[in-house]
Amino acid sequence: MRILAFLGRRLGIFALSLLGASLLVFAVCAALPGEVAAIILGEGATPDQIAKLTAQLGLDRPWPVRYAEWVGGMLRGDFGTSYFTGQNVLQLMAPRIAVTLWLVFFALVLSVLVAVPVGMLAAMKRRSWIGFVASAAAQLGMAIPAFWAAIALVLVFAVWLHQLPANGYVPLTTDPASWAAHLVLPVISLAIVQASVLVRYVRSAFIEVLSEDYYRTARAVGWRPFPALLRHGLRNAALSLVTVIGLQLASVLVGAIVIESVFALPGLGSQLLDAVSQRDLSIVQGVVMFLAAAVLLINFLVDLSYAWIDPRLRTGDER
Amino acid sequence: MTLLAVRDLTVRFGRRRLVAVDSISFDLGPRQRLGIIGESGSGKTVTALALMGLLPETAQVSGSIQLAGRELVGLPDSAIARLRGDLMSMVFQEPMTALDPTMRVGRQVAEVLLLHAGRSGGPARAQVIEMLHRVGLSDSERVADSYPHQLSGGQRQRCLLAMALINSPDLVICDEPTTALDVTVQAKVLRLLDEVLTAESAACVFISHDLAVVSQVCSDVLVMLDGRIVEAGPVARLFTAPEHPYTRGLVATSRIDEVPPGARLPTVEDFFPREQAR
C-alpha cells in the first residue's frame, strides 16, 4: 500500500525531527552562559552556596542524565518545575497555550482568507493596474514590521476611535465578546505580514495554473476565468500553498512572541520572554519545545494533506 | 448556408504588433470538415484560438468571425464563454496534461453538462457514461470514476473528445488531437473522431502539420504559411494538383513511402526555397 508507506515515512520523519528539536533546545539552554544557581541567589552568594544549590537543582549531574530525565518527564507529561517558583512548568504554560493558539490560529486563517483571493486577483490581472496595485500592496505589507503595525492600529482604533481595547486579554469563558474584542488588533497586526508574504506565493502558484493545459480546457468548455481558476486551479495550487502555510506557521509563532508583548497578552510568547530574562531555563525549555513540537506537528499534518489533495498519491498505480 | 464565415481575420501580438495571422478568410458549411495544415508558427493554432475567443490578452484581433450568423470578434468574454463547450468546442493537442489531475474524469465531463445544459446528479451521470461509451471507452463506468493519471493517453484523449461533444456542438475545433499519441492509437482515435463527428452531425476545423492525417478526416484543406492562406481546396485536388510550391513540398514529404530505397528523401525546401533559413 503506497499510502501506508507514505504515512509511515512521514511519521518517522516527524519523530526524528522531534528528537532533533529536543536535543537542540537542550543543548542551547545548557550552553547558555551564567549559572542558574548564581542568578537565583543573587550577587552576594558564596561559591559554596552556589555549588550547594546547583546540586539541589540536580544541575551538577552529567548532561546525558539530565537530558534523559527531561525527555522522559515530557513523555509522561511532566515538563519539570520552575527553578524560581518551584511551580509545575506545564501548569504555568497551560492557561497561556490557549491565548497563543487563538492568536496564531486566527492570524493564519485571516491571512489565508485575505491572501488567496488577493493573490488570485493579482495573478489574473497581472497585466493591468489592478494586479499591479495588489502586488504593490503585498510588497508594502511585507515591509511593515508587525510591532509597528500593532502600534499604528492601537493608535487609530484604541486611542483615537476608542473602538477596541489597546491591550490585555479576557478568557473566552469569562466574556466571549470582550475576548473577541481583545484579539482583533493583535490578530490583524500578526496577519498583515503573513498575508502579504502569502499573496506572493498565491500569485505565482496561480500564474502557473493559468499556463496549464487543464485551465485552457476549463476555459474551452465555457468556464469564465475566475470560476475556472476556483474549480480547477485551487486544488492544484493548494499543493504548493499548504507547504508554504505550514512553513509560515514558524514565523507566525515568532511574530506572536513580539505581538504578545506589544499587546500585553498572557501567552506563551510573553512567558518565554519573561523566562529568558529571568534565566528560568526549565520554563524556556518547556515553552520552546512545545512551540517546536507544534510547528513539527503542523508540518506533519501538511504532509498528510498532500494525500488528501492529490489523488496521484492516494490512488495506487501510475500508468 | 454557412456555419462559420471568417473574413480578413488578423491577429497581432504585443506592443510591437507582430502579425501571427494575416487577413485570412474562409467559409465552413454545416457538417463540413476543414483541415488547416502548416508548419509550427504558421498561425494555425492562433487561428483556432481566435475562433474560440481564447487568445491571451496581449492579442489584438481584427476582421470578422461569424458563427451561425453571430459576430464573435469584439464580443465580451462572458458572451463567448456561453458558446464555448455548447455551440463550439475544442479538442487540444496534449491529452496528458489537458485534464485536471485532481478531479475524477467523469466529473470533469459532467461539468460541461452542468455549465450549459444545467443538468447534474443522476441524469447527468447517465449521460456522461453514455457519451464515454460512444467515444469508444467500453468500460465507461470505471473510466468515469478514474483520475486522469489512471488512464492511458488514448483514453484521456477520448475523454476530452467526450467533453467536447457532450453538448452536441455545431463546430468542433481539433488542434493536432492525435499528435501526442502513438501511431496505432492515432489511427483509432482518427477513425473514432470521423464516426462521432458524423453521428453528432458537427462541423470540424482540424488542425495538423500532417497532410496524411488531415486527409483521413477532412474533405477540404487550407494550407497556411507565415500567417497567410497560400492554398485552399478539396483534399483530393491538393494531392493530385498542388499549385503552390510549398504545398507541392508538403505533398512530396507526405509520400516518402514512394521514394525508391537509397534515394534522398524530399524536403519542403526542395520545392519552396526560403530566402533565409529559419
Contacts between the chains, C-beta under 8 A, distances in Angstrom:
chain1	res1	chain2	res2	distance
A	127	B	57	5.7
A	127	B	58	7.5
A	212	B	97	6.9
A	213	B	92	6.4
A	213	B	94	5.2
A	213	B	97	4.1
A	213	B	98	4.4
A	214	B	97	6.7
A	214	B	98	6.0
A	214	B	99	5.8
A	214	B	100	4.4
A	214	B	101	7.2
A	216	B	54	6.9
A	216	B	92	6.8
A	216	B	98	7.4
A	217	B	92	6.5
A	217	B	98	4.7
A	217	B	99	6.8
A	217	B	100	7.7
A	217	B	160	7.1
A	217	B	163	7.4
A	218	B	100	7.3
A	219	B	54	5.8
A	219	B	81	7.8
A	219	B	84	7.2
A	220	B	52	6.2
A	220	B	54	6.3
A	220	B	84	5.9
A	220	B	85	6.7
A	220	B	89	6.8
A	220	B	90	4.5
A	220	B	92	7.4
A	221	B	84	6.5
A	221	B	85	3.6
A	221	B	89	6.9
A	221	B	111	7.1
A	221	B	112	4.6
A	221	B	115	6.6
A	221	B	163	5.9
A	221	B	164	7.8
A	222	B	81	5.2
A	222	B	82	6.7
A	222	B	83	7.7
A	222	B	84	4.4
A	222	B	85	3.6
A	222	B	86	6.3
A	222	B	112	7.1
A	222	B	115	5.0
A	222	B	116	6.1
A	223	B	81	7.1
A	223	B	115	6.9
A	224	B	77	6.8
A	224	B	78	6.5
A	224	B	81	5.3
A	225	B	77	7.5
A	231	B	111	7.5
A	232	B	100	4.5
A	232	B	102	8.0
A	232	B	103	7.1
A	235	B	100	7.8
A	235	B	102	4.3
A	235	B	103	7.5
A	236	B	100	7.2
A	236	B	101	7.0
A	236	B	102	5.8
A	309	B	102	6.9
A	310	B	101	7.6
A	310	B	102	6.5
A	311	B	101	7.3
A	311	B	102	6.1
A	311	B	104	8.0
A	311	B	147	4.4
A	311	B	149	7.4
A	312	B	101	6.4
A	312	B	147	7.1
A	312	B	149	5.0
A	315	B	147	6.1
A	315	B	149	7.9
A	315	B	150	6.5
A	317	B	150	7.5
A	318	B	149	5.8
A	319	B	149	7.1
A	319	B	150	6.4
A	319	B	151	7.0
A	319	B	152	5.8
